[in-house]
Amino acid sequence: MHGILRGANGVVLMAADIPASMDYAPPAGMSLSLSGDDDAALRRYWEGLADGGSVVENLAQAPWGASFGMLIDRYGIDWMVNISPTS
C-alpha cells in the first residue's frame, strides 16, 4: 500500500508501508520519499529533515543518475530524497 502527493512545485511526497518480509518496529513501519527535479528545494528539505536526525546514506550521486539519500528525522521517521537530473 502506498500514497503519493504531488506538490505545486513538482515535488512528490510518497509514503509506503513496510514489506511483509521485514519486521515492524514503530515508528519505522514506513518511510516517506521526496522526489522531483527542483534541486534547490529538495536540498533545503533534506537539510531540514536531517537537522536533529541521523543520515543513513548521504545525499549523493546514485548509480541511476539522480542524487539520492536516506535519513531518519528527529521524530524517528525514515525519509528518502531523490533529486532527478534536469537534463
PyMOL Python script that loads the backbone (N, CA, C, O; Angstrom):
from pymol import cmd

cmd.read_pdbstr("""\
ATOM      1  N   MET A   1       0.846  -1.166   0.000  1.00  0.00           N
ATOM      2  CA  MET A   1       0.000   0.000   0.000  1.00  0.00           C
ATOM      3  C   MET A   1       0.896   1.234   0.000  1.00  0.00           C
ATOM      4  O   MET A   1       1.903   1.271   0.707  1.00  0.00           O
ATOM      5  N   HIS A   2       0.538   2.232  -0.779  1.00  0.00           N
ATOM      6  CA  HIS A   2       1.313   3.459  -0.795  1.00  0.00           C
ATOM      7  C   HIS A   2       0.412   4.627  -1.168  1.00  0.00           C
ATOM      8  O   HIS A   2      -0.712   4.440  -1.633  1.00  0.00           O
ATOM      9  N   GLY A   3       0.913   5.808  -0.962  1.00  0.00           N
ATOM     10  CA  GLY A   3       0.197   7.018  -1.341  1.00  0.00           C
ATOM     11  C   GLY A   3       1.167   8.021  -1.912  1.00  0.00           C
ATOM     12  O   GLY A   3       2.344   8.035  -1.549  1.00  0.00           O
ATOM     13  N   ILE A   4       0.676   8.866  -2.813  1.00  0.00           N
ATOM     14  CA  ILE A   4       1.515   9.869  -3.461  1.00  0.00           C
ATOM     15  C   ILE A   4       0.804  11.213  -3.405  1.00  0.00           C
ATOM     16  O   ILE A   4      -0.397  11.298  -3.660  1.00  0.00           O
ATOM     17  N   LEU A   5       1.551  12.265  -3.070  1.00  0.00           N
ATOM     18  CA  LEU A   5       1.060  13.631  -3.065  1.00  0.00           C
ATOM     19  C   LEU A   5       2.004  14.463  -3.912  1.00  0.00           C
ATOM     20  O   LEU A   5       3.201  14.520  -3.632  1.00  0.00           O
ATOM     21  N   ARG A   6       1.482  15.105  -4.938  1.00  0.00           N
ATOM     22  CA  ARG A   6       2.300  15.937  -5.817  1.00  0.00           C
ATOM     23  C   ARG A   6       2.090  17.408  -5.456  1.00  0.00           C
ATOM     24  O   ARG A   6       0.966  17.911  -5.455  1.00  0.00           O
ATOM     25  N   GLY A   7       3.206  18.087  -5.147  1.00  0.00           N
ATOM     26  CA  GLY A   7       3.150  19.498  -4.797  1.00  0.00           C
ATOM     27  C   GLY A   7       3.127  20.378  -6.037  1.00  0.00           C
ATOM     28  O   GLY A   7       3.471  19.933  -7.133  1.00  0.00           O
ATOM     29  N   ALA A   8       2.723  21.623  -5.858  1.00  0.00           N
ATOM     30  CA  ALA A   8       2.633  22.579  -6.965  1.00  0.00           C
ATOM     31  C   ALA A   8       3.989  22.830  -7.619  1.00  0.00           C
ATOM     32  O   ALA A   8       4.054  23.168  -8.801  1.00  0.00           O
ATOM     33  N   ASN A   9       5.083  22.666  -6.849  1.00  0.00           N
ATOM     34  CA  ASN A   9       6.415  22.913  -7.394  1.00  0.00           C
ATOM     35  C   ASN A   9       7.020  21.667  -8.030  1.00  0.00           C
ATOM     36  O   ASN A   9       8.210  21.655  -8.345  1.00  0.00           O
ATOM     37  N   GLY A  10       6.219  20.612  -8.227  1.00  0.00           N
ATOM     38  CA  GLY A  10       6.695  19.395  -8.861  1.00  0.00           C
ATOM     39  C   GLY A  10       7.322  18.392  -7.910  1.00  0.00           C
ATOM     40  O   GLY A  10       7.724  17.308  -8.334  1.00  0.00           O
ATOM     41  N   VAL A  11       7.413  18.737  -6.617  1.00  0.00           N
ATOM     42  CA  VAL A  11       7.965  17.810  -5.633  1.00  0.00           C
ATOM     43  C   VAL A  11       6.905  16.761  -5.310  1.00  0.00           C
ATOM     44  O   VAL A  11       5.728  17.087  -5.153  1.00  0.00           O
ATOM     45  N   VAL A  12       7.321  15.512  -5.211  1.00  0.00           N
ATOM     46  CA  VAL A  12       6.417  14.404  -4.938  1.00  0.00           C
ATOM     47  C   VAL A  12       6.702  13.861  -3.540  1.00  0.00           C
ATOM     48  O   VAL A  12       7.850  13.555  -3.216  1.00  0.00           O
ATOM     49  N   LEU A  13       5.673  13.741  -2.718  1.00  0.00           N
ATOM     50  CA  LEU A  13       5.756  13.100  -1.416  1.00  0.00           C
ATOM     51  C   LEU A  13       5.097  11.744  -1.558  1.00  0.00           C
ATOM     52  O   LEU A  13       3.917  11.663  -1.898  1.00  0.00           O
ATOM     53  N   MET A  14       5.842  10.678  -1.304  1.00  0.00           N
ATOM     54  CA  MET A  14       5.311   9.332  -1.451  1.00  0.00           C
ATOM     55  C   MET A  14       5.509   8.586  -0.144  1.00  0.00           C
ATOM     56  O   MET A  14       6.590   8.647   0.441  1.00  0.00           O
ATOM     57  N   ALA A  15       4.494   7.886   0.322  1.00  0.00           N
ATOM     58  CA  ALA A  15       4.576   7.070   1.528  1.00  0.00           C
ATOM     59  C   ALA A  15       4.268   5.623   1.158  1.00  0.00           C
ATOM     60  O   ALA A  15       3.411   5.354   0.316  1.00  0.00           O
ATOM     61  N   ALA A  16       4.969   4.705   1.792  1.00  0.00           N
ATOM     62  CA  ALA A  16       4.747   3.287   1.540  1.00  0.00           C
ATOM     63  C   ALA A  16       4.876   2.522   2.851  1.00  0.00           C
ATOM     64  O   ALA A  16       5.675   2.882   3.716  1.00  0.00           O
ATOM     65  N   ASP A  17       4.081   1.463   2.990  1.00  0.00           N
ATOM     66  CA  ASP A  17       4.216   0.627   4.175  1.00  0.00           C
ATOM     67  C   ASP A  17       5.409  -0.308   4.008  1.00  0.00           C
ATOM     68  O   ASP A  17       5.943  -0.475   2.911  1.00  0.00           O
ATOM     69  N   ILE A  18       5.807  -0.904   5.107  1.00  0.00           N
ATOM     70  CA  ILE A  18       6.969  -1.788   5.098  1.00  0.00           C
ATOM     71  C   ILE A  18       6.596  -3.121   4.445  1.00  0.00           C
ATOM     72  O   ILE A  18       5.483  -3.607   4.647  1.00  0.00           O
ATOM     73  N   PRO A  19       7.499  -3.718   3.670  1.00  0.00           N
ATOM     74  CA  PRO A  19       7.203  -5.011   3.049  1.00  0.00           C
ATOM     75  C   PRO A  19       6.941  -6.093   4.103  1.00  0.00           C
ATOM     76  O   PRO A  19       7.485  -6.035   5.206  1.00  0.00           O
ATOM     77  N   ALA A  20       6.119  -7.066   3.762  1.00  0.00           N
ATOM     78  CA  ALA A  20       5.765  -8.146   4.690  1.00  0.00           C
ATOM     79  C   ALA A  20       6.987  -8.941   5.137  1.00  0.00           C
ATOM     80  O   ALA A  20       6.955  -9.583   6.187  1.00  0.00           O
ATOM     81  N   SER A  21       8.053  -8.908   4.360  1.00  0.00           N
ATOM     82  CA  SER A  21       9.258  -9.669   4.703  1.00  0.00           C
ATOM     83  C   SER A  21      10.105  -9.000   5.786  1.00  0.00           C
ATOM     84  O   SER A  21      11.088  -9.584   6.243  1.00  0.00           O
ATOM     85  N   MET A  22       9.740  -7.782   6.202  1.00  0.00           N
ATOM     86  CA  MET A  22      10.500  -7.050   7.218  1.00  0.00           C
ATOM     87  C   MET A  22       9.678  -6.929   8.495  1.00  0.00           C
ATOM     88  O   MET A  22       8.453  -6.822   8.443  1.00  0.00           O
ATOM     89  N   ASP A  23      10.358  -6.945   9.648  1.00  0.00           N
ATOM     90  CA  ASP A  23       9.684  -6.780  10.930  1.00  0.00           C
ATOM     91  C   ASP A  23       9.239  -5.335  11.114  1.00  0.00           C
ATOM     92  O   ASP A  23       9.943  -4.407  10.716  1.00  0.00           O
ATOM     93  N   TYR A  24       8.071  -5.149  11.718  1.00  0.00           N
ATOM     94  CA  TYR A  24       7.564  -3.814  12.028  1.00  0.00           C
ATOM     95  C   TYR A  24       8.081  -3.377  13.389  1.00  0.00           C
ATOM     96  O   TYR A  24       8.002  -4.134  14.357  1.00  0.00           O
ATOM     97  N   ALA A  25       8.607  -2.164  13.469  1.00  0.00           N
ATOM     98  CA  ALA A  25       9.049  -1.567  14.726  1.00  0.00           C
ATOM     99  C   ALA A  25       8.647  -0.096  14.707  1.00  0.00           C
ATOM    100  O   ALA A  25       9.253   0.697  13.986  1.00  0.00           O
ATOM    101  N   PRO A  26       7.629   0.283  15.492  1.00  0.00           N
ATOM    102  CA  PRO A  26       7.167   1.664  15.464  1.00  0.00           C
ATOM    103  C   PRO A  26       8.284   2.657  15.778  1.00  0.00           C
ATOM    104  O   PRO A  26       9.126   2.333  16.615  1.00  0.00           O
ATOM    105  N   PRO A  27       8.353   3.828  15.176  1.00  0.00           N
ATOM    106  CA  PRO A  27       7.550   4.259  14.040  1.00  0.00           C
ATOM    107  C   PRO A  27       8.159   3.879  12.701  1.00  0.00           C
ATOM    108  O   PRO A  27       7.821   4.477  11.680  1.00  0.00           O
ATOM    109  N   ALA A  28       9.044   2.904  12.687  1.00  0.00           N
ATOM    110  CA  ALA A  28       9.785   2.566  11.478  1.00  0.00           C
ATOM    111  C   ALA A  28       9.019   1.659  10.518  1.00  0.00           C
ATOM    112  O   ALA A  28       9.634   1.065   9.633  1.00  0.00           O
ATOM    113  N   GLY A  29       7.728   1.535  10.658  1.00  0.00           N
ATOM    114  CA  GLY A  29       6.963   0.646   9.794  1.00  0.00           C
ATOM    115  C   GLY A  29       6.711   1.198   8.417  1.00  0.00           C
ATOM    116  O   GLY A  29       6.058   0.553   7.597  1.00  0.00           O
ATOM    117  N   MET A  30       7.221   2.387   8.148  1.00  0.00           N
ATOM    118  CA  MET A  30       7.035   3.005   6.836  1.00  0.00           C
ATOM    119  C   MET A  30       8.134   4.029   6.606  1.00  0.00           C
ATOM    120  O   MET A  30       8.863   4.402   7.525  1.00  0.00           O
ATOM    121  N   SER A  31       8.236   4.471   5.374  1.00  0.00           N
ATOM    122  CA  SER A  31       9.170   5.546   5.062  1.00  0.00           C
ATOM    123  C   SER A  31       8.478   6.537   4.145  1.00  0.00           C
ATOM    124  O   SER A  31       7.513   6.198   3.459  1.00  0.00           O
ATOM    125  N   LEU A  32       8.973   7.747   4.139  1.00  0.00           N
ATOM    126  CA  LEU A  32       8.457   8.793   3.266  1.00  0.00           C
ATOM    127  C   LEU A  32       9.524   9.139   2.253  1.00  0.00           C
ATOM    128  O   LEU A  32      10.716   9.102   2.559  1.00  0.00           O
ATOM    129  N   SER A  33       9.100   9.475   1.047  1.00  0.00           N
ATOM    130  CA  SER A  33      10.036   9.794  -0.023  1.00  0.00           C
ATOM    131  C   SER A  33       9.668  11.125  -0.647  1.00  0.00           C
ATOM    132  O   SER A  33       8.506  11.365  -0.975  1.00  0.00           O
ATOM    133  N   LEU A  34      10.655  11.987  -0.811  1.00  0.00           N
ATOM    134  CA  LEU A  34      10.502  13.234  -1.553  1.00  0.00           C
ATOM    135  C   LEU A  34      11.293  13.088  -2.845  1.00  0.00           C
ATOM    136  O   LEU A  34      12.462  12.705  -2.818  1.00  0.00           O
ATOM    137  N   SER A  35      10.668  13.389  -3.969  1.00  0.00           N
ATOM    138  CA  SER A  35      11.385  13.302  -5.240  1.00  0.00           C
ATOM    139  C   SER A  35      10.905  14.378  -6.191  1.00  0.00           C
ATOM    140  O   SER A  35       9.781  14.871  -6.086  1.00  0.00           O
ATOM    141  N   GLY A  36      11.764  14.730  -7.109  1.00  0.00           N
ATOM    142  CA  GLY A  36      11.457  15.742  -8.110  1.00  0.00           C
ATOM    143  C   GLY A  36      12.748  16.229  -8.736  1.00  0.00           C
ATOM    144  O   GLY A  36      13.803  15.626  -8.541  1.00  0.00           O
ATOM    145  N   ASP A  37      12.670  17.331  -9.498  1.00  0.00           N
ATOM    146  CA  ASP A  37      13.868  17.842 -10.150  1.00  0.00           C
ATOM    147  C   ASP A  37      14.250  19.247  -9.692  1.00  0.00           C
ATOM    148  O   ASP A  37      15.138  19.868 -10.275  1.00  0.00           O
ATOM    149  N   ASP A  38      13.583  19.755  -8.647  1.00  0.00           N
ATOM    150  CA  ASP A  38      13.931  21.066  -8.090  1.00  0.00           C
ATOM    151  C   ASP A  38      15.065  20.880  -7.081  1.00  0.00           C
ATOM    152  O   ASP A  38      14.824  20.711  -5.886  1.00  0.00           O
ATOM    153  N   ASP A  39      16.287  20.911  -7.573  1.00  0.00           N
ATOM    154  CA  ASP A  39      17.468  20.613  -6.767  1.00  0.00           C
ATOM    155  C   ASP A  39      17.536  21.476  -5.512  1.00  0.00           C
ATOM    156  O   ASP A  39      17.741  20.948  -4.419  1.00  0.00           O
ATOM    157  N   ALA A  40      17.371  22.781  -5.645  1.00  0.00           N
ATOM    158  CA  ALA A  40      17.497  23.690  -4.504  1.00  0.00           C
ATOM    159  C   ALA A  40      16.441  23.395  -3.437  1.00  0.00           C
ATOM    160  O   ALA A  40      16.760  23.329  -2.250  1.00  0.00           O
ATOM    161  N   ALA A  41      15.196  23.218  -3.854  1.00  0.00           N
ATOM    162  CA  ALA A  41      14.116  22.968  -2.895  1.00  0.00           C
ATOM    163  C   ALA A  41      14.317  21.638  -2.179  1.00  0.00           C
ATOM    164  O   ALA A  41      14.163  21.560  -0.960  1.00  0.00           O
ATOM    165  N   LEU A  42      14.657  20.602  -2.921  1.00  0.00           N
ATOM    166  CA  LEU A  42      14.825  19.286  -2.306  1.00  0.00           C
ATOM    167  C   LEU A  42      16.039  19.243  -1.388  1.00  0.00           C
ATOM    168  O   LEU A  42      16.015  18.534  -0.381  1.00  0.00           O
ATOM    169  N   ARG A  43      17.088  19.974  -1.703  1.00  0.00           N
ATOM    170  CA  ARG A  43      18.238  20.039  -0.797  1.00  0.00           C
ATOM    171  C   ARG A  43      17.870  20.792   0.489  1.00  0.00           C
ATOM    172  O   ARG A  43      18.357  20.441   1.563  1.00  0.00           O
ATOM    173  N   ARG A  44      17.026  21.810   0.394  1.00  0.00           N
ATOM    174  CA  ARG A  44      16.547  22.507   1.601  1.00  0.00           C
ATOM    175  C   ARG A  44      15.727  21.546   2.472  1.00  0.00           C
ATOM    176  O   ARG A  44      15.888  21.512   3.692  1.00  0.00           O
ATOM    177  N   TYR A  45      14.852  20.770   1.834  1.00  0.00           N
ATOM    178  CA  TYR A  45      14.064  19.784   2.584  1.00  0.00           C
ATOM    179  C   TYR A  45      14.991  18.782   3.265  1.00  0.00           C
ATOM    180  O   TYR A  45      14.799  18.442   4.432  1.00  0.00           O
ATOM    181  N   TRP A  46      16.004  18.310   2.522  1.00  0.00           N
ATOM    182  CA  TRP A  46      16.969  17.361   3.061  1.00  0.00           C
ATOM    183  C   TRP A  46      17.630  17.936   4.318  1.00  0.00           C
ATOM    184  O   TRP A  46      17.680  17.273   5.355  1.00  0.00           O
ATOM    185  N   GLU A  47      18.134  19.167   4.223  1.00  0.00           N
ATOM    186  CA  GLU A  47      18.817  19.797   5.358  1.00  0.00           C
ATOM    187  C   GLU A  47      17.874  19.945   6.547  1.00  0.00           C
ATOM    188  O   GLU A  47      18.268  19.702   7.687  1.00  0.00           O
ATOM    189  N   GLY A  48      16.640  20.339   6.287  1.00  0.00           N
ATOM    190  CA  GLY A  48      15.671  20.492   7.372  1.00  0.00           C
ATOM    191  C   GLY A  48      15.345  19.175   8.047  1.00  0.00           C
ATOM    192  O   GLY A  48      15.248  19.106   9.272  1.00  0.00           O
ATOM    193  N   LEU A  49      15.174  18.130   7.253  1.00  0.00           N
ATOM    194  CA  LEU A  49      14.875  16.817   7.814  1.00  0.00           C
ATOM    195  C   LEU A  49      16.079  16.246   8.567  1.00  0.00           C
ATOM    196  O   LEU A  49      15.910  15.570   9.582  1.00  0.00           O
ATOM    197  N   ALA A  50      17.275  16.510   8.081  1.00  0.00           N
ATOM    198  CA  ALA A  50      18.495  15.984   8.710  1.00  0.00           C
ATOM    199  C   ALA A  50      18.817  16.693  10.025  1.00  0.00           C
ATOM    200  O   ALA A  50      19.480  16.119  10.889  1.00  0.00           O
ATOM    201  N   ASP A  51      18.353  17.941  10.185  1.00  0.00           N
ATOM    202  CA  ASP A  51      18.634  18.713  11.392  1.00  0.00           C
ATOM    203  C   ASP A  51      18.041  18.000  12.612  1.00  0.00           C
ATOM    204  O   ASP A  51      16.821  17.899  12.742  1.00  0.00           O
ATOM    205  N   GLY A  52      18.885  17.518  13.483  1.00  0.00           N
ATOM    206  CA  GLY A  52      18.435  16.797  14.670  1.00  0.00           C
ATOM    207  C   GLY A  52      18.182  15.322  14.428  1.00  0.00           C
ATOM    208  O   GLY A  52      17.829  14.593  15.356  1.00  0.00           O
ATOM    209  N   GLY A  53      18.356  14.872  13.199  1.00  0.00           N
ATOM    210  CA  GLY A  53      18.153  13.466  12.861  1.00  0.00           C
ATOM    211  C   GLY A  53      19.477  12.775  12.601  1.00  0.00           C
ATOM    212  O   GLY A  53      20.532  13.246  13.026  1.00  0.00           O
ATOM    213  N   SER A  54      19.412  11.655  11.899  1.00  0.00           N
ATOM    214  CA  SER A  54      20.649  10.946  11.562  1.00  0.00           C
ATOM    215  C   SER A  54      20.605  10.507  10.100  1.00  0.00           C
ATOM    216  O   SER A  54      19.617   9.941   9.631  1.00  0.00           O
ATOM    217  N   VAL A  55      21.694  10.779   9.397  1.00  0.00           N
ATOM    218  CA  VAL A  55      21.803  10.426   7.986  1.00  0.00           C
ATOM    219  C   VAL A  55      22.187   8.954   7.885  1.00  0.00           C
ATOM    220  O   VAL A  55      23.159   8.512   8.498  1.00  0.00           O
ATOM    221  N   VAL A  56      21.417   8.203   7.107  1.00  0.00           N
ATOM    222  CA  VAL A  56      21.680   6.787   6.877  1.00  0.00           C
ATOM    223  C   VAL A  56      22.567   6.633   5.646  1.00  0.00           C
ATOM    224  O   VAL A  56      23.523   5.859   5.642  1.00  0.00           O
ATOM    225  N   GLU A  57      22.231   7.382   4.609  1.00  0.00           N
ATOM    226  CA  GLU A  57      23.015   7.396   3.369  1.00  0.00           C
ATOM    227  C   GLU A  57      23.080   8.839   2.895  1.00  0.00           C
ATOM    228  O   GLU A  57      22.044   9.465   2.674  1.00  0.00           O
ATOM    229  N   ASN A  58      24.282   9.373   2.737  1.00  0.00           N
ATOM    230  CA  ASN A  58      24.457  10.763   2.323  1.00  0.00           C
ATOM    231  C   ASN A  58      23.749  11.053   1.006  1.00  0.00           C
ATOM    232  O   ASN A  58      23.652  10.190   0.133  1.00  0.00           O
ATOM    233  N   LEU A  59      23.264  12.263   0.882  1.00  0.00           N
ATOM    234  CA  LEU A  59      22.654  12.716  -0.373  1.00  0.00           C
ATOM    235  C   LEU A  59      23.784  12.892  -1.382  1.00  0.00           C
ATOM    236  O   LEU A  59      24.589  13.816  -1.271  1.00  0.00           O
ATOM    237  N   ALA A  60      23.837  11.997  -2.368  1.00  0.00           N
ATOM    238  CA  ALA A  60      24.945  11.974  -3.320  1.00  0.00           C
ATOM    239  C   ALA A  60      24.483  11.354  -4.635  1.00  0.00           C
ATOM    240  O   ALA A  60      23.391  10.792  -4.724  1.00  0.00           O
ATOM    241  N   GLN A  61      25.328  11.465  -5.646  1.00  0.00           N
ATOM    242  CA  GLN A  61      25.038  10.891  -6.963  1.00  0.00           C
ATOM    243  C   GLN A  61      24.799   9.389  -6.827  1.00  0.00           C
ATOM    244  O   GLN A  61      25.623   8.673  -6.258  1.00  0.00           O
ATOM    245  N   ALA A  62      23.676   8.920  -7.347  1.00  0.00           N
ATOM    246  CA  ALA A  62      23.319   7.499  -7.316  1.00  0.00           C
ATOM    247  C   ALA A  62      23.615   6.858  -8.665  1.00  0.00           C
ATOM    248  O   ALA A  62      23.749   7.567  -9.662  1.00  0.00           O
ATOM    249  N   PRO A  63      23.722   5.529  -8.718  1.00  0.00           N
ATOM    250  CA  PRO A  63      24.005   4.846  -9.985  1.00  0.00           C
ATOM    251  C   PRO A  63      22.997   5.149 -11.093  1.00  0.00           C
ATOM    252  O   PRO A  63      23.348   5.081 -12.271  1.00  0.00           O
ATOM    253  N   TRP A  64      21.752   5.482 -10.742  1.00  0.00           N
ATOM    254  CA  TRP A  64      20.738   5.759 -11.757  1.00  0.00           C
ATOM    255  C   TRP A  64      20.743   7.216 -12.224  1.00  0.00           C
ATOM    256  O   TRP A  64      19.878   7.619 -13.000  1.00  0.00           O
ATOM    257  N   GLY A  65      21.715   8.008 -11.755  1.00  0.00           N
ATOM    258  CA  GLY A  65      21.893   9.367 -12.257  1.00  0.00           C
ATOM    259  C   GLY A  65      21.299  10.462 -11.398  1.00  0.00           C
ATOM    260  O   GLY A  65      21.629  11.634 -11.580  1.00  0.00           O
ATOM    261  N   ALA A  66      20.442  10.111 -10.478  1.00  0.00           N
ATOM    262  CA  ALA A  66      19.844  11.101  -9.587  1.00  0.00           C
ATOM    263  C   ALA A  66      20.748  11.313  -8.376  1.00  0.00           C
ATOM    264  O   ALA A  66      21.695  10.556  -8.159  1.00  0.00           O
ATOM    265  N   SER A  67      20.452  12.338  -7.594  1.00  0.00           N
ATOM    266  CA  SER A  67      21.041  12.472  -6.267  1.00  0.00           C
ATOM    267  C   SER A  67      20.075  11.805  -5.314  1.00  0.00           C
ATOM    268  O   SER A  67      18.871  12.053  -5.381  1.00  0.00           O
ATOM    269  N   PHE A  68      20.581  10.959  -4.423  1.00  0.00           N
ATOM    270  CA  PHE A  68      19.717  10.173  -3.540  1.00  0.00           C
ATOM    271  C   PHE A  68      20.342  10.096  -2.163  1.00  0.00           C
ATOM    272  O   PHE A  68      21.561   9.990  -2.027  1.00  0.00           O
ATOM    273  N   GLY A  69      19.495  10.150  -1.137  1.00  0.00           N
ATOM    274  CA  GLY A  69      19.948   9.985   0.228  1.00  0.00           C
ATOM    275  C   GLY A  69      18.837   9.462   1.112  1.00  0.00           C
ATOM    276  O   GLY A  69      17.656   9.566   0.781  1.00  0.00           O
ATOM    277  N   MET A  70      19.232   8.898   2.242  1.00  0.00           N
ATOM    278  CA  MET A  70      18.271   8.367   3.212  1.00  0.00           C
ATOM    279  C   MET A  70      18.639   8.891   4.596  1.00  0.00           C
ATOM    280  O   MET A  70      19.818   9.007   4.931  1.00  0.00           O
ATOM    281  N   LEU A  71      17.624   9.206   5.395  1.00  0.00           N
ATOM    282  CA  LEU A  71      17.866   9.674   6.752  1.00  0.00           C
ATOM    283  C   LEU A  71      16.695   9.327   7.648  1.00  0.00           C
ATOM    284  O   LEU A  71      15.622   8.942   7.183  1.00  0.00           O
ATOM    285  N   ILE A  72      16.924   9.471   8.934  1.00  0.00           N
ATOM    286  CA  ILE A  72      15.876   9.336   9.937  1.00  0.00           C
ATOM    287  C   ILE A  72      15.762  10.693  10.610  1.00  0.00           C
ATOM    288  O   ILE A  72      16.731  11.190  11.182  1.00  0.00           O
ATOM    289  N   ASP A  73      14.568  11.297  10.542  1.00  0.00           N
ATOM    290  CA  ASP A  73      14.418  12.638  11.109  1.00  0.00           C
ATOM    291  C   ASP A  73      14.383  12.595  12.635  1.00  0.00           C
ATOM    292  O   ASP A  73      14.424  11.518  13.228  1.00  0.00           O
ATOM    293  N   ARG A  74      14.309  13.744  13.257  1.00  0.00           N
ATOM    294  CA  ARG A  74      14.353  13.849  14.725  1.00  0.00           C
ATOM    295  C   ARG A  74      13.187  13.145  15.405  1.00  0.00           C
ATOM    296  O   ARG A  74      13.228  12.910  16.613  1.00  0.00           O
ATOM    297  N   TYR A  75      12.141  12.802  14.641  1.00  0.00           N
ATOM    298  CA  TYR A  75      10.980  12.113  15.199  1.00  0.00           C
ATOM    299  C   TYR A  75      11.015  10.611  14.964  1.00  0.00           C
ATOM    300  O   TYR A  75      10.088   9.899  15.351  1.00  0.00           O
ATOM    301  N   GLY A  76      12.084  10.123  14.327  1.00  0.00           N
ATOM    302  CA  GLY A  76      12.211   8.696  14.068  1.00  0.00           C
ATOM    303  C   GLY A  76      11.597   8.231  12.765  1.00  0.00           C
ATOM    304  O   GLY A  76      11.451   7.029  12.545  1.00  0.00           O
ATOM    305  N   ILE A  77      11.231   9.168  11.891  1.00  0.00           N
ATOM    306  CA  ILE A  77      10.627   8.821  10.600  1.00  0.00           C
ATOM    307  C   ILE A  77      11.721   8.663   9.551  1.00  0.00           C
ATOM    308  O   ILE A  77      12.598   9.516   9.414  1.00  0.00           O
ATOM    309  N   ASP A  78      11.655   7.558   8.814  1.00  0.00           N
ATOM    310  CA  ASP A  78      12.597   7.305   7.719  1.00  0.00           C
ATOM    311  C   ASP A  78      12.202   8.098   6.488  1.00  0.00           C
ATOM    312  O   ASP A  78      11.033   8.120   6.102  1.00  0.00           O
ATOM    313  N   TRP A  79      13.179   8.748   5.872  1.00  0.00           N
ATOM    314  CA  TRP A  79      12.975   9.546   4.664  1.00  0.00           C
ATOM    315  C   TRP A  79      13.955   9.131   3.582  1.00  0.00           C
ATOM    316  O   TRP A  79      15.093   8.757   3.865  1.00  0.00           O
ATOM    317  N   MET A  80      13.499   9.201   2.342  1.00  0.00           N
ATOM    318  CA  MET A  80      14.353   9.061   1.169  1.00  0.00           C
ATOM    319  C   MET A  80      14.144  10.313   0.334  1.00  0.00           C
ATOM    320  O   MET A  80      13.009  10.754   0.155  1.00  0.00           O
ATOM    321  N   VAL A  81      15.219  10.890  -0.177  1.00  0.00           N
ATOM    322  CA  VAL A  81      15.131  12.052  -1.048  1.00  0.00           C
ATOM    323  C   VAL A  81      15.823  11.706  -2.367  1.00  0.00           C
ATOM    324  O   VAL A  81      16.971  11.261  -2.376  1.00  0.00           O
ATOM    325  N   ASN A  82      15.126  11.910  -3.461  1.00  0.00           N
ATOM    326  CA  ASN A  82      15.635  11.595  -4.796  1.00  0.00           C
ATOM    327  C   ASN A  82      15.498  12.839  -5.670  1.00  0.00           C
ATOM    328  O   ASN A  82      14.386  13.304  -5.919  1.00  0.00           O
ATOM    329  N   ILE A  83      16.618  13.374  -6.132  1.00  0.00           N
ATOM    330  CA  ILE A  83      16.600  14.568  -6.981  1.00  0.00           C
ATOM    331  C   ILE A  83      16.974  14.144  -8.402  1.00  0.00           C
ATOM    332  O   ILE A  83      18.121  13.790  -8.674  1.00  0.00           O
ATOM    333  N   SER A  84      16.004  14.185  -9.289  1.00  0.00           N
ATOM    334  CA  SER A  84      16.233  13.769 -10.684  1.00  0.00           C
ATOM    335  C   SER A  84      17.056  14.816 -11.421  1.00  0.00           C
ATOM    336  O   SER A  84      16.901  16.015 -11.192  1.00  0.00           O
ATOM    337  N   PRO A  85      17.933  14.355 -12.309  1.00  0.00           N
ATOM    338  CA  PRO A  85      18.673  15.327 -13.126  1.00  0.00           C
ATOM    339  C   PRO A  85      17.712  16.071 -14.048  1.00  0.00           C
ATOM    340  O   PRO A  85      16.735  15.497 -14.528  1.00  0.00           O
ATOM    341  N   THR A  86      17.991  17.344 -14.291  1.00  0.00           N
ATOM    342  CA  THR A  86      17.086  18.138 -15.130  1.00  0.00           C
ATOM    343  C   THR A  86      17.396  18.004 -16.614  1.00  0.00           C
ATOM    344  O   THR A  86      16.573  18.388 -17.446  1.00  0.00           O
ATOM    345  N   SER A  87      18.555  17.473 -16.965  1.00  0.00           N
ATOM    346  CA  SER A  87      18.881  17.351 -18.390  1.00  0.00           C
ATOM    347  C   SER A  87      18.668  15.952 -18.901  1.00  0.00           C
ATOM    348  O   SER A  87      18.898  15.684 -20.080  1.00  0.00           O
TER     349      SER A  87
END
""", "prot")
cmd.dss("prot")
cmd.show_as("cartoon", "prot")
cmd.util.cbc("prot")
cmd.orient("prot")
